[in-house]
């Protein structure tokens, strides 16, 4: 967990004496707690006015420890409480004024129509969210979600509802959409992900069929490790193809 002080974001031009870091460093600091966070997510939160990094004379973003902790606060409120950005902004503004506004306990949600806290008969968990909770977490409409489902980018679990990984996918699809990438453009990405998953499954399938419970548990750990390495390889290949580096 991050140990930087809480507070608002810095503004202005970076000076040599400040402990400021690049957006790539911020990403690395956040990913231990928020493995789904991306550069585009941080830039989107900046565009929404939730964090204001400083800029060098050449225009590069530079983040203070307070900026990094503020980003962590935002991501926690999204992950743990499924709050929309408007509510998160109100909460952060209240904290800046010295006010304390209680957050809903995990497993509770805000009724965006009535404006009141209520408890669901079956509180949403990391394993299963309802359709309304998914839309609130990703800040998308029913029309957008239905379109993503029609392209196979989003799908419900076998038992109904949506898991935590689906929330991550929905947020990323929404972020990419703000850059003009439509669901039809992302079908190739989904197909590539399915192929990568198939390769990993070939490696771990024999372990999953083993009678020894420890071997089966090792299969799940191996699958997670291979998935993480696959994601890193994909990111490196894309950056290499574009000739870019994180700033």
N, C-alpha and C positions, 0 to 999 in steps of 0.2 A: 504494500500500500504506500502511496505517496506520503512523504513527511514534510512537504513544503507548507509554509504558512498560508492560511486562507486569506481571501481578500479579492478586491476587484482587479480588473485588467489594467495594465499600463498603457499609456498612450504617448505619442510623440516620437522623436528620433532617438535611436539607441545611442548610449554613451559608453565610452570604453570601460568605465568603472562598474557598470551594472553586470550582474550575473545573468546574462541572457543566453539563450540557446536557440538553435535553429528548429524548424518545424520537424525535421527528421529526428532530431534528438528528443523532442517532445513525444513523437510517435513511439519511440523506443521506451521512454519512461512510462507511458500510459499502457502499453501493450501487455505488461505483466498482469495488470488487473482487468484490462479491456482488450482482449485479443482481437475483437472485431473492429476496433477503431481504424480509420484510414486517414490519409492525408486529405482526401476530398471531404470527409466528415468534419475535420478540424477547420478547413476553409469555409465550409458551409456554416458552421457555428459562428465563425468570424463575420461572414456575410449577413447573418441574422443579428449581429450586434451583441452577441452573448460573450464574446471575448475580443479584446482589442490589442493585438500584439504590436509592439513597436516596429519601426522600419529603419533599416540602415540607409545610408546615403544612396546606395545602389538599389534600394527597394526591397531587400530581403526581409522576411518576417523574423523578428526576434522575440522570444517569449521569456518572461520573468518567472520565477518560482510561483508567484501569486497567480499568474496566468495559467500555469500548468495545474495548480490545485483547483482553480476555478473550472477548468475543463473537466477535471476528475469529478468535481461536484455535479456538474451537468450530466455527465455520463452515468453517474450513480443514480441520479434521480430518474433518468430514462430507463435504466436497467432494472432498478429495484422497485420503482413505483409507477412506471409506465406513464409518466407525466408528459404532456405536450410542451413544446418550447415556450408557449405563452405563459403557462403556469410556472415553469422553471424560472423564466425571467422575473415574474412577480415575486417569487420566493427569494431570488438572489438580490433583487432590489430591496426587499424587506430586511434581509440580513445586513445590507450596506447601511440601512437606516438604524441599525441596532435592534430591530424587531425580531422576535422569534415566532415563526409560523410553523406549527406542527405538520409534518408530512404524513400521508396515509401509511399505515403499517403495510408491509409486504403482504400481498394477498387481498388488498383492498384497492378500489379504483374510484376515480372521480367521475360522477355523472356529468358529462359536459353539457347536457341540456338543462338539467335542473340546478346544476352548480352545487350539489351536496355530495358528501362522502357517503358511500353505501357499501355494505358487505354483500358479495355475491353468495348465492347458495353453495356454490363450489368455487372457492377462491382460485384465480388463475395462478399457476405455478410455472416454474421454468420448463416443466415437461409439457404443459398444455395451456394454451390461451384460447379464449373465445375469439370470434371474428371481430367483435367490437374492440376488444383489447389489442388485437394485432393492429387494427387501423389506427388506434390511438397511439400505440407505441411507435409506429412508423410514420405517423402523421400523413395518412393517405386517405383517399375517399373509397367508397364502395366500388365505384366505377373503375378506378385505377387497380384495385385489388383483383376485381373480376378479370380485367384485361391481362394482368400478370399471370393469373391462373390459366387463362386460355392459351398462353404461350408456354405453359409448363414451368415457369420460373418459381411459382409458389404453389404449394399443395398442402392439404390438410393431412394429419397423421391418420393411421389406420383406425384409431379409436375416436377420431374426430378432434377438432381443434388444431392448434398450431404449436410447435415447439420453439425453444429459444433460438435455435439456428434459423428458423424461418423468419423470426423477427429481424435478425441480422441481415438476411437476404433482402427482406422488404426495405429496410433502411438504405441498404446499398443501392438497390434498384431505384429507389426514390432519389437518392443523391445523384446517380448517373443521369436520371431523367432531367434534372435541373441543368445539365450540360447539353441537353438535346439528344441524348441516347435513348431511343424508344425501346419498348420490350422486344420488338421484332429484331432489333440490332443485337440483342443480348442472347438470342437463341443459340448462336455459335458458342458463346461463353458457357452456357448451360450444357451444351453437347460435349464441350471439352472437359468440363467438370465431371460429367457422367463417365467419360472415358477414363479419366484419372482415377475415379472411384473404382471403376472396374479393375484397373491394374492393381490397386491396393487390395481389393477383395481377393484377387488371385493369390496374393502373397499370404494373406492371413486366413483364408478359408480352411486350409488343412489344420491350422491351430485351433480354430473355432470348433472343429468337429472332434477334437481330442477328448478323451474321457477324463483326463486330469483337469480339475477345476482351475488349478494354478496356470496350466497351459492355456486354457480358454481366457483367463484373465490377462495373460501375457499377450494374447491375440488382440484384445481391445487396446491395450497400451501401445502395441506395435502399430495398430491402425491409426491411432491418434498421432503418433510420432511421424508416420509416413505422410499423413495428411498435412501436418505442419510443414514438413520438408517440401512437399509438393507445392504448397502455397508460396513458400519462400522462393522456390525455383521459378514458379510462374511469374512472380513479381519481378525477379531479377531478369528474366528473359524479356518481359515487356519493357522494362527500363532500358535494357541493352538495345533492344530494337529501336527504341525512340531516341537513344543517345542522351538520356537525361540522368540526373542524380538528384536525390532529395536535398532540399534546401530548408 
